[in-house]
Amino acid sequence: MAPVEHLREQAPGARVHTVRLSDLTTLKVGGPAEVWEVEDAAGLAAATEEPYRVIGGGSNLLVSDDGVDERVVRLGRAYNDVRSYSGERDVWLGAATPLPGLVRRAQRAGMSGLEGLLGVPAVLGGAVAMNAGTRFGEMSDTLHEVELFVDGGLERVPAHSLDLSYRHATLPVGAIVTRARLRLTPSDPETVAATMAAVDAARAGQPKVKSAGCAFKNPHGDSAGRLIDAAGLKGMRRGDAMVALEHGNFILNLGSATATDVLELVSAVQVELSMVGADLELEWRLWGF
Ligand SMILES: Cc1cc2nc3c(=O)[nH]c(=O)nc-3n(C[C@H](O)[C@H](O)[C@H](O)COP(=O)(O)OP(=O)(O)OC[C@H]3O[C@@H](n4cnc5c(N)ncnc54)[C@H](O)[C@@H]3O)c2cc1C
């Protein structure tokens, strides 16, 4: 992360910078925030002394052009275990571990369970918090136990206590996922690779332009993308924000979209869909609006 400005002496266990959140989100919009990049429990304790939010890979966030007033806690390198994963069946991994690298390492080691998450540009903590997934599998398939920083201390809770369901986890208020324990199933690299090829093929039609993935949750028994397509909204624009031509549930930043453009487009899509009797619930998390 390129620091814009050093705010203070490095706190124990944390580096503090003011950063535009457009630099930390895949949609590439969002104004400034004080980002606390933490490396240990002391850093977490210091960072959470004042109101805060938690950012992972920033791939499911729409952040206001004015940024956010709260501190933004980001887990640093000490919580990224992607290089140390070498094929264990039952493993604790740091919440800043990037999912794409982990999925590939598991495949090479002949471990099954994560392949359905291929192409999700999250880190482990964000994937737990959202119960990220595809029709090929989701985080809850392998998640066994979670370490949380909550109320100033660390505690471990079983995955079932998080009430994991479609794109949802119930975390205690203010909890930061610091580590997750996964249970994978021994398979062989070719079988896992074959599923990954199917996941990849299912994603082939998705846009490659800056986005935050699917904007809306799929309504029960239907697909938000299909509804948006049927309503003729592909290509709809506000400024440089556009409903993707390839996939109606992707809202793209064509280059210089602002958060206001994106939010106006989201609202316009919801209004159009409500007129044909469909209520679309946002999958993204909104910050600072
Ligand atoms: C191209 C693209 C494709 C995508 N495809 C999919 C897909 O197929 N399936 C899918 O489910 N999603 C998909 N997404 C959306 C996104 O990747 C997921 O929602 C993912 O789980 C977000 O993880 P993140 O680390 O980026 O979290 P962020 O976007 O940073 O945060 C999301 C939420 O999780 C919270 N959070 C993050 N880290 C922590 C933590 N350590 N502790 C507590 N709370 C935390 C944040 O506060 C926020 O509320 C896609 C996104 C993109 C850009």
The ligand as a MOL file (V3000), in Angstrom:
LIG
                    3D

  0  0  0     0  0            999 V3000
M  V30 BEGIN CTAB
M  V30 COUNTS 53 58 0 0 0
M  V30 BEGIN ATOM
M  V30 1 C -14.4860 -10.0830 -10.1260 0
M  V30 2 C -15.2030 -10.4760 -8.8530 0
M  V30 3 C -15.8130 -11.7140 -8.7700 0
M  V30 4 C -16.4700 -12.0980 -7.6080 0
M  V30 5 N -17.0480 -13.3240 -7.5600 0
M  V30 6 C -17.6480 -13.7310 -6.4200 0
M  V30 7 C -18.2360 -15.0390 -6.3250 0
M  V30 8 O -18.2130 -15.8230 -7.2630 0
M  V30 9 N -18.7980 -15.3950 -5.1540 0
M  V30 10 C -18.8430 -14.5560 -4.0650 0
M  V30 11 O -19.3540 -14.9390 -3.0130 0
M  V30 12 N -18.3060 -13.2980 -4.1470 0
M  V30 13 C -17.7180 -12.8790 -5.2830 0
M  V30 14 N -17.1990 -11.6190 -5.3630 0
M  V30 15 C -17.3750 -10.6930 -4.2270 0
M  V30 16 C -16.2960 -10.7510 -3.1430 0
M  V30 17 O -15.0810 -11.2930 -3.6510 0
M  V30 18 C -16.7570 -11.5730 -1.9190 0
M  V30 19 O -17.8940 -10.9860 -1.3320 0
M  V30 20 C -15.6650 -11.7020 -0.8530 0
M  V30 21 O -16.1130 -12.5620 0.1680 0
M  V30 22 C -15.2620 -10.3550 -0.2560 0
M  V30 23 O -14.0520 -10.5940 0.4410 0
M  V30 24 P -13.0150 -9.4150 0.7170 0
M  V30 25 O -11.8730 -10.0020 1.4400 0
M  V30 26 O -12.7250 -8.6800 -0.5270 0
M  V30 27 O -13.8770 -8.5330 1.7160 0
M  V30 28 P -14.1780 -6.9670 1.6880 0
M  V30 29 O -14.8420 -6.6220 0.4060 0
M  V30 30 O -12.9760 -6.1980 2.0580 0
M  V30 31 O -15.2390 -6.8740 2.8720 0
M  V30 32 C -16.5200 -7.4450 2.7300 0
M  V30 33 C -17.1950 -7.4730 4.1090 0
M  V30 34 O -16.4740 -8.3760 4.9550 0
M  V30 35 C -16.0100 -7.7010 6.1260 0
M  V30 36 N -14.6980 -8.2250 6.4690 0
M  V30 37 C -13.6140 -8.3090 5.6470 0
M  V30 38 N -12.5850 -8.8680 6.2980 0
M  V30 39 C -13.0350 -9.1350 7.5430 0
M  V30 40 C -12.4310 -9.7050 8.7020 0
M  V30 41 N -11.1600 -10.1310 8.7300 0
M  V30 42 N -13.1950 -9.8130 9.8330 0
M  V30 43 C -14.4750 -9.3950 9.8550 0
M  V30 44 N -15.1040 -8.8640 8.7840 0
M  V30 45 C -14.3780 -8.7220 7.6550 0
M  V30 46 C -15.9590 -6.2220 5.7410 0
M  V30 47 O -16.0590 -5.3900 6.8770 0
M  V30 48 C -17.1720 -6.1180 4.8210 0
M  V30 49 O -18.3470 -6.0050 5.5830 0
M  V30 50 C -16.5300 -11.2110 -6.5010 0
M  V30 51 C -15.9040 -9.9680 -6.5900 0
M  V30 52 C -15.2540 -9.5940 -7.7530 0
M  V30 53 C -14.5750 -8.2450 -7.8180 0
M  V30 END ATOM
M  V30 BEGIN BOND
M  V30 1 1 1 2
M  V30 2 1 2 3
M  V30 3 2 2 52
M  V30 4 2 3 4
M  V30 5 1 4 5
M  V30 6 1 4 50
M  V30 7 2 5 6
M  V30 8 1 6 7
M  V30 9 1 6 13
M  V30 10 2 7 8
M  V30 11 1 7 9
M  V30 12 1 9 10
M  V30 13 2 10 11
M  V30 14 1 10 12
M  V30 15 2 12 13
M  V30 16 1 13 14
M  V30 17 1 14 15
M  V30 18 1 14 50
M  V30 19 1 15 16
M  V30 20 1 16 17
M  V30 21 1 16 18
M  V30 22 1 18 19
M  V30 23 1 18 20
M  V30 24 1 20 21
M  V30 25 1 20 22
M  V30 26 1 22 23
M  V30 27 1 23 24
M  V30 28 2 24 25
M  V30 29 1 24 26
M  V30 30 1 24 27
M  V30 31 1 27 28
M  V30 32 2 28 29
M  V30 33 1 28 30
M  V30 34 1 28 31
M  V30 35 1 31 32
M  V30 36 1 32 33
M  V30 37 1 33 34
M  V30 38 1 33 48
M  V30 39 1 34 35
M  V30 40 1 35 36
M  V30 41 1 35 46
M  V30 42 1 36 37
M  V30 43 1 36 45
M  V30 44 2 37 38
M  V30 45 1 38 39
M  V30 46 1 39 40
M  V30 47 2 39 45
M  V30 48 1 40 41
M  V30 49 2 40 42
M  V30 50 1 42 43
M  V30 51 2 43 44
M  V30 52 1 44 45
M  V30 53 1 46 47
M  V30 54 1 46 48
M  V30 55 1 48 49
M  V30 56 2 50 51
M  V30 57 1 51 52
M  V30 58 1 52 53
M  V30 END BOND
M  V30 END CTAB
M  END
